[in-house]
Amino acid sequence: MIPIELYIGLSVVIFSIGLYGFMTQRNGVRMLMCVELMLNSANINLVAFSSYHGNLTGQVFVLYVIALAAAEAVVGFAILMSIFRTKDMIDLDKINILRW
Amino acid sequence: MAVGDYALLIPLLPALAFVLTFFLGKKLPNGGAIIPIVAIATSFVISLLITLGLLQNPEQVINQSVTWFAMLNLGILVDPLAAVMLTMVTFVSLLIHIYSTGYMSHDRAQYRYFAVTSLFTASMLSLIISDNILQLFVSWELVGLCSYLLIGFWYQKPAAASAAKKAFLTTRIGDVMFLAGIVVLFSDLFRLYNGSIPEGVFILKFDEIFSQIPQLAAMSTPILGFQVNHLTLITLLFLGGAIGKSGQFPLHVWLPDAMEGPTTVSALIHAATMVTAGIYLVARTFPMFIAAPDSLMVVAYIGAFTAIFAATMGIVMNDMKRVLAYSTISQLGYMMLGLGLGAVIGAEAVGISMFHLINHAFFKALLFLCAGSVIHAVATHDMRQLGGVAKVMPITAATMIIGALALAGIGIPGTSIGFSGFFSKDAIIEAAFLFGENGGGWVLYALSIAAALLTSIYIFRLIFMTFFGKPRTAYGGHEAHASMTLPLSILAILSLVFGALTMERFNTFVSETFVNNFVHMDIPALAELGGYHLASHAGHEPLIILWMPVIVGIAGLLIAYLIYGLRVVNMDRLVSRTNPIYKLLYNRYYQNAILTNFLSIKVVYEGLAFAGRAVDTGFDWIVNWIGDVTIDTGDALRQLQTGVVQNYAMVVITGVSLLVILITVVMEVL
C-alpha cells in the first residue's frame, strides 16, 4: 500500500504549482486553470484521507467539489469570453475600470 | 328650536365657506364669491336674530361648553357684548364681500382672495364668540395669519410682501405678551386651587376667571424692586396684545403699511375683522382691568396719546389710504381711551367704547370702500393728482362726505340729531371731561379735544383735495358698478342714522354685559379693589363742554375748506422740506427711521446676524472637521484597493499563513 505521505506530498506539489501559477500569470485562462489545479490538489487530499480512514464522507465531498469547480469554470470562462469580445485581450491586471 | 341653538354656526359657516371656496372657487364664476357671501349672510341673520332676542330678554345668554382636555374647554358665549360684535362683523364683512365681487373682478387669484377673507371673518367670529381666553387666543393667532395672507395678497410686489411681514412680526410682539399674560393667569388660578381642580371646572373660562378676581388682586410679586399686583401684571400683558392688534402706540407701525393689500382688505382689517380684536379683548376682560390698580390709567393714556399722535400724521399724508389708516389708529385710540375711562364711569365705559367701535366700523368701512371705488376708477391714490372727482363719481362722493361727517362727529348736542360718530365720540370726550372734573387731570380731555380738531381737518382735507376743485392731472374715471355702490349706500345710511337710533339703548344693553348677565359682577366693588373712584355720570356738564367736540369738528371743516377749498393760504410755504414741523410730520416723527431702520435692522437684525455668524462659525468648524477627517481617511484607505487579483490573493495567502503559524505556536505553548 502506498503510504499516505506520498499522497500528501503530491497534493502539496500540485497545490504549489497552482498557487505559483495563480500568483504569476496575468492571462485569465491560465489563472483559472491554476485555480482548478489547487482545487484538485485538495481533492486528492480528501480522497487520500477518506481511504486512509475507511470513511466515505471525504469521497462524497470530492464529488461536490468537482461539481462546484465545473460551475465555477462555466461562470469564469463566460466572463472571460465577454471581456475578450469587448477588449480583445484577457490580461486581468488591465481590467480595472471599476477601481477608484 | 330657538335661534340661539344655531349660534355655533356663526363662525362655522364662514369657515366651511373657506374650505369650499379654496377648493372649488377656481371653477366657479367670480372666484366662487357666492359661497362666502351666502355663508356670511346666514351668519349675519343668525347673529341679528340672537341680538334682537337678547335685547328683549338680556337673561337669555347663550353659553355652551364642552371639555377640551384636562381643565380646559371649548365653548361659545353670546352675551350682549359678543352679540353686537358678531352682528357688526358679519354685516360689514358681508357688505365688503359684495363690494369685492366688483372690486376684485379683474384679479386672477380671486378664489384665493375670497377663501382667505372668508377664513378671516370666521376667525374673527370665533374670537368674539369664545367663552374662554385660550380659545380666544387661538382665534387671535388665526386672525393674525389671515391678515398676513391678505396684506401680502399681491405677493409679487416686494412692498406688499414686506408689509405683510412687518404686520405679522409687529403684532407678534403683542401676541407674545398676550400669551405670557395667559400663562401667568393660568398659573395663578392653578395655585388658587392648590393644584387640584374639581371635575367640571374650566379654569380659563371667563366667568371662572372673573369670579377669582378678588383673590388674584390679592397676589403680588416683587419685580425690579416693586411689588407688582398680579392682576395688574396680567392685564398689562393683555393690553400689550391689544396694543399690537389694535395698532396703538408704539406697535402701530404696521397698520399704515398694511395698505399694500387690496383696498377691500384694508376695509376689512380696519373696520371689522382685525384691529377691533384688541379693543374687544380689553372690553371682554374689563372686570379684570377695573380691579387692577393703574391698568385702566395706562389704557387711557396710551389711547389718548395714540389718538393725537396718529391724527397729526394723518394731516400731512398725500396717499388717500394712508390718511384713512392714520385715522383708524387715531379712532382706535379713542376707543382705548373710552375703555380706560372706566376708571371714572365704570361699566359704562364698555358701552361707549363699543358704541364707538361699531359706529367707526360703519363709517370707516364706508370711507375705505369709497376710497377703493375712487382708486378703482382713476388708478391712483395720490391725492395731489386728483381733484374734482365728485363730478365723475357723484354717488361715491356723496357717500364719502357722509362718512367724513360721521368721522368728524358733526351733530347737535342734547338732541338725537347727528351723524353716528358724533354720539360715540362725544360720549368718550364727555367721560374724559368727567375724569378731569373728578380730579384726574385735564390731560386726557385736552388730548381728546385736540385730536377731534385734527380728525376733522385731515378728513376734510382729503375730501376737498379729492372731490372738489379742478382736476390736477388728466385721469379717466367713471362711477363704480352697482355691486360697489350698493354697499356704499347701505353703509352711508347706517353712518347717518345708526348712532341717533340706537344710542341710549345700545349703551345700557352693552354696559349690562358684566353686571346683570352671564356674570353678575359688582363693578363699584371691583373699582374699589383697583383704587378707582367712580363718579355718577349725569348730564350736568356745562353747555360749552357738550358743544366743544362739535365746535372743533366744524372748525376743522372750515380750516380745511379755507386752506384746501378756497386756498387762502399759500400751501407751498407750509408744505416744504424747509418747514421743520412739516418735515417732522411728513417723516412720521422719524419713527420709521428709529424703529425700522435703527431698532429692528441695526440692533435686532444685525445683532442676530452677528450672533448667528459666531454660532455658525463654531458649528461649521466642527461639521467641516468631521467631514474632512472622513474624506481623508477614505482617501488613504482606498489606495489599498489595487484592482489586481494577485494582490488580493497575496493578502489572503499571507493571512492564512500567519493564522496557521499562530495556531501552531498556540498549540505548542498549550
Boltz contact constraints between the chains, C-beta under 6 A:
constraints:
  - contact:
      token1: [A, 23]
      token2: [B, 646]
      max_distance: 6.0
  - contact:
      token1: [A, 92]
      token2: [B, 645]
      max_distance: 6.0
  - contact:
      token1: [A, 93]
      token2: [B, 644]
      max_distance: 6.0
  - contact:
      token1: [A, 96]
      token2: [B, 643]
      max_distance: 6.0
  - contact:
      token1: [A, 99]
      token2: [B, 643]
      max_distance: 6.0
  - contact:
      token1: [A, 100]
      token2: [B, 638]
      max_distance: 6.0
